[in-house]
Amino acid sequence: MDRKLEHKGHDLRGQEGFTLLELMSVPVILGVLFSVVIHEFSTLSDTAYKKALHTAVRELNIRETLIWSNFKISPDGWIGDDNIFTLVNTEELGGGYYWNPSVGKLGGALHFGPQSINLTRAPSTNRAAGSWN
């Protein structure tokens, strides 16, 4: 009888198991996979914040154009950029958006999460609505 294959009265022939190398490979592979997933998630989050900021800029331009158009078709006509800017609600863009420093007639820095964008505002005139870029 082969004594190498017996251990405490049990016959170890025909039993299979994982080697130490196989057992140590699993955490290494999982670590690599998790690091790739976390990096992709981080990139996805940054992209979502940037997209939200660009959506807010479109919203500001739509508001500006709508208010300007309403004045143009009203009996009083265009009344000046100061009045139009006052009516564009720049403070309520939704939860998470904020201006720092505060927004002015010529623009400001709009923030959402960790991302921000510096906006300039072209004033409205009698011929065109103001725009945010």
C-alpha positions as CSV (number, residue, x, y, z in Angstrom):
1,M,0.0,0.0,0.0
2,D,1.2,3.5,-0.9
3,R,1.7,5.4,2.3
4,K,1.9,8.8,0.6
5,L,-1.7,8.7,-0.4
6,E,-3.1,7.8,3.0
7,H,-3.8,10.4,5.6
8,K,-5.2,9.6,9.0
9,G,-6.8,6.4,7.8
10,H,-8.4,8.0,4.7
11,D,-7.5,6.9,1.2
12,L,-6.9,10.1,-0.8
13,R,-6.8,8.4,-4.2
14,G,-9.4,9.8,-6.7
15,Q,-10.3,12.9,-4.7
16,E,-9.9,16.2,-6.5
17,G,-9.5,19.7,-5.1
18,F,-8.2,23.1,-5.9
19,T,-4.6,23.9,-5.7
20,L,-3.3,26.9,-3.8
21,L,-2.4,28.6,-7.1
22,E,-6.0,28.2,-8.4
23,L,-7.4,29.5,-5.1
24,M,-5.1,32.6,-5.2
25,S,-5.9,33.3,-8.9
26,V,-9.6,33.9,-8.1
27,P,-9.1,37.0,-5.9
28,V,-6.6,38.4,-8.4
29,I,-9.0,38.0,-11.3
30,L,-11.9,39.5,-9.3
31,G,-9.7,42.4,-8.3
32,V,-8.9,43.2,-11.9
33,L,-12.5,43.0,-13.0
34,F,-13.7,45.2,-10.1
35,S,-11.1,47.9,-10.9
36,V,-12.2,48.0,-14.5
37,V,-15.9,48.2,-13.5
38,I,-15.2,51.0,-11.0
39,H,-13.3,53.0,-13.6
40,E,-16.1,52.6,-16.1
41,F,-18.7,53.6,-13.5
42,S,-16.6,56.7,-12.6
43,T,-16.4,57.7,-16.3
44,L,-20.1,57.1,-16.7
45,S,-20.9,59.4,-13.7
46,D,-18.8,62.2,-15.0
47,T,-20.4,61.9,-18.4
48,A,-23.9,62.1,-16.8
49,Y,-23.0,65.3,-14.9
50,K,-21.7,66.9,-18.0
51,K,-24.8,65.9,-19.9
52,A,-27.0,67.4,-17.2
53,L,-25.2,70.7,-17.4
54,H,-25.6,70.8,-21.2
55,T,-29.3,70.1,-20.7
56,A,-29.6,73.0,-18.3
57,V,-28.0,75.3,-20.9
58,R,-30.6,74.2,-23.4
59,E,-33.3,74.9,-20.8
60,L,-32.0,78.4,-20.2
61,N,-31.9,79.1,-24.0
62,I,-35.5,77.8,-24.4
63,R,-36.7,80.0,-21.5
64,E,-34.9,83.0,-22.9
65,T,-36.4,82.5,-26.4
66,L,-39.9,81.8,-25.0
67,I,-40.0,85.0,-22.9
68,W,-38.5,87.1,-25.7
69,S,-41.0,85.6,-28.2
70,N,-43.9,86.4,-25.9
71,F,-42.8,90.0,-25.6
72,K,-42.3,90.3,-29.4
73,I,-45.9,89.2,-30.1
74,S,-47.4,91.2,-27.2
75,P,-49.0,94.6,-27.9
76,D,-46.1,96.3,-26.0
77,G,-43.4,94.6,-28.1
78,W,-39.8,94.1,-27.0
79,I,-39.2,95.9,-23.7
80,G,-35.4,95.6,-23.2
81,D,-32.9,93.0,-22.1
82,D,-33.1,93.9,-18.4
83,N,-36.8,93.0,-18.2
84,I,-36.3,89.8,-20.2
85,F,-33.4,88.6,-18.1
86,T,-35.4,89.3,-14.9
87,L,-38.1,87.0,-16.1
88,V,-35.8,84.1,-17.1
89,N,-35.9,82.0,-14.0
90,T,-32.2,81.1,-13.7
91,E,-32.4,79.9,-10.1
92,E,-34.9,77.0,-10.5
93,L,-33.2,74.6,-12.9
94,G,-33.9,71.6,-10.7
95,G,-32.3,69.9,-7.7
96,G,-28.6,69.9,-7.6
97,Y,-27.9,72.9,-9.9
98,Y,-26.4,76.0,-8.4
99,W,-24.6,79.1,-9.5
100,N,-21.3,80.1,-7.8
101,P,-20.9,83.0,-7.8
102,S,-24.4,84.1,-8.5
103,V,-25.6,84.5,-12.1
104,G,-25.7,87.9,-13.7
105,K,-26.9,89.3,-17.0
106,L,-23.6,88.4,-18.7
107,G,-23.5,84.8,-17.3
108,G,-21.9,82.9,-14.5
109,A,-20.6,79.5,-13.4
110,L,-23.3,76.8,-13.3
111,H,-22.5,73.8,-11.2
112,F,-24.1,70.3,-11.0
113,G,-22.5,67.7,-8.7
114,P,-18.7,67.8,-9.2
115,Q,-18.9,69.4,-12.7
116,S,-19.3,73.0,-13.6
117,I,-19.5,75.1,-16.7
118,N,-18.8,78.8,-17.3
119,L,-21.6,80.4,-19.2
120,T,-21.7,83.7,-21.0
121,R,-25.0,85.3,-22.0
122,A,-25.4,87.3,-25.1
123,P,-28.1,89.9,-24.3
124,S,-31.4,89.9,-26.1
125,T,-32.1,92.6,-28.7
126,N,-35.0,93.8,-30.6
127,R,-34.0,91.4,-33.4
128,A,-32.9,88.2,-31.4
129,A,-33.4,86.5,-28.1
130,G,-30.5,86.3,-25.7
131,S,-28.5,83.1,-25.7
132,W,-26.4,81.1,-23.2
133,N,-23.1,79.6,-24.3
